Amino acid sequence: MPQRTARRWLGVTAAAFGLAAVVLAALGAHAVPLSDASAASLWHTALEIHMFHAAALLAVAGLVMHGPVAGLARAGAVMALGTLLFSGSLYLRAAGIELLPGYFPPAGGLLLIASWLWLAIALARKWLP
């Protein structure tokens, strides 16, 4: 993926994730009936991971601006997918919607771990001797 396309894709994805996290925070506080403390805790966990990774994607987009680093765009794509699977499935479960199989949150979590590892390796290759 060309650097300009990667930067644009990562930046737009980060902004969309941030927007969605704020909207979902408002929905969780005012509109979605969270049945108990466990559901509220799931919603809160999903929000934390969601917003944190929106900021991380924005940082990756900024790194791409400073020159091509092999693997950054791929790490960002894996991070975005992991966030969608992990947080998305937790939001649905907290709202009482059992639409996705139970392995989606752990699969999303594994993708998030992989994306951070991929990011670390890409940056180490660029900046370490």
Contacts in CASP RR format, 6 or more apart in sequence:
PFRMAT RR
TARGET T0000
AUTHOR 0000-0000-0000
METHOD contacts of the structure
MODEL  1
MPQRTARRWLGVTAAAFGLAAVVLAALGAHAVPLSDASAASLWHTALEIH
MFHAAALLAVAGLVMHGPVAGLARAGAVMALGTLLFSGSLYLRAAGIELL
PGYFPPAGGLLLIASWLWLAIALARKWLP
1 9 0 8 1.000
1 73 0 8 1.000
3 64 0 8 1.000
3 67 0 8 1.000
3 68 0 8 1.000
6 61 0 8 1.000
6 64 0 8 1.000
6 72 0 8 1.000
6 73 0 8 1.000
7 61 0 8 1.000
7 62 0 8 1.000
7 64 0 8 1.000
7 65 0 8 1.000
9 73 0 8 1.000
10 57 0 8 1.000
10 58 0 8 1.000
10 60 0 8 1.000
10 61 0 8 1.000
10 62 0 8 1.000
10 64 0 8 1.000
10 73 0 8 1.000
10 76 0 8 1.000
11 57 0 8 1.000
11 58 0 8 1.000
11 61 0 8 1.000
13 57 0 8 1.000
13 80 0 8 1.000
14 54 0 8 1.000
14 55 0 8 1.000
14 57 0 8 1.000
14 58 0 8 1.000
14 60 0 8 1.000
14 61 0 8 1.000
15 54 0 8 1.000
15 58 0 8 1.000
17 50 0 8 1.000
17 51 0 8 1.000
17 53 0 8 1.000
17 54 0 8 1.000
17 57 0 8 1.000
17 80 0 8 1.000
17 83 0 8 1.000
18 50 0 8 1.000
18 51 0 8 1.000
18 54 0 8 1.000
20 50 0 8 1.000
21 47 0 8 1.000
21 50 0 8 1.000
21 51 0 8 1.000
21 54 0 8 1.000
24 43 0 8 1.000
24 46 0 8 1.000
24 47 0 8 1.000
24 50 0 8 1.000
24 91 0 8 1.000
25 47 0 8 1.000
28 34 0 8 1.000
28 43 0 8 1.000
32 43 0 8 1.000
32 94 0 8 1.000
32 95 0 8 1.000
33 95 0 8 1.000
34 40 0 8 1.000
34 43 0 8 1.000
34 94 0 8 1.000
34 95 0 8 1.000
35 96 0 8 1.000
39 93 0 8 1.000
39 94 0 8 1.000
39 95 0 8 1.000
39 96 0 8 1.000
40 94 0 8 1.000
42 90 0 8 1.000
42 91 0 8 1.000
42 93 0 8 1.000
42 94 0 8 1.000
43 90 0 8 1.000
43 91 0 8 1.000
43 94 0 8 1.000
43 95 0 8 1.000
45 90 0 8 1.000
46 86 0 8 1.000
46 87 0 8 1.000
46 88 0 8 1.000
46 90 0 8 1.000
46 91 0 8 1.000
46 94 0 8 1.000
47 87 0 8 1.000
49 83 0 8 1.000
49 86 0 8 1.000
49 87 0 8 1.000
49 90 0 8 1.000
49 112 0 8 1.000
50 83 0 8 1.000
50 87 0 8 1.000
50 88 0 8 1.000
53 79 0 8 1.000
53 80 0 8 1.000
53 82 0 8 1.000
53 83 0 8 1.000
53 87 0 8 1.000
53 112 0 8 1.000
54 83 0 8 1.000
56 79 0 8 1.000
57 76 0 8 1.000
57 79 0 8 1.000
57 80 0 8 1.000
60 72 0 8 1.000
60 75 0 8 1.000
60 76 0 8 1.000
60 79 0 8 1.000
60 119 0 8 1.000
63 69 0 8 1.000
63 72 0 8 1.000
63 123 0 8 1.000
64 72 0 8 1.000
64 73 0 8 1.000
69 122 0 8 1.000
69 123 0 8 1.000
69 125 0 8 1.000
69 126 0 8 1.000
70 122 0 8 1.000
70 125 0 8 1.000
71 118 0 8 1.000
71 122 0 8 1.000
72 119 0 8 1.000
72 122 0 8 1.000
74 118 0 8 1.000
75 115 0 8 1.000
75 116 0 8 1.000
75 118 0 8 1.000
75 119 0 8 1.000
75 122 0 8 1.000
76 115 0 8 1.000
76 119 0 8 1.000
78 111 0 8 1.000
78 114 0 8 1.000
78 115 0 8 1.000
78 118 0 8 1.000
79 111 0 8 1.000
79 112 0 8 1.000
79 115 0 8 1.000
79 116 0 8 1.000
79 119 0 8 1.000
81 108 0 8 1.000
81 111 0 8 1.000
82 107 0 8 1.000
82 108 0 8 1.000
82 109 0 8 1.000
82 111 0 8 1.000
82 112 0 8 1.000
82 115 0 8 1.000
83 108 0 8 1.000
83 112 0 8 1.000
85 104 0 8 1.000
85 105 0 8 1.000
85 107 0 8 1.000
85 108 0 8 1.000
85 109 0 8 1.000
85 111 0 8 1.000
86 104 0 8 1.000
86 105 0 8 1.000
86 108 0 8 1.000
86 109 0 8 1.000
86 111 0 8 1.000
86 112 0 8 1.000
88 100 0 8 1.000
88 104 0 8 1.000
89 100 0 8 1.000
89 102 0 8 1.000
89 104 0 8 1.000
89 105 0 8 1.000
89 108 0 8 1.000
90 105 0 8 1.000
92 98 0 8 1.000
92 99 0 8 1.000
92 100 0 8 1.000
93 105 0 8 1.000
END
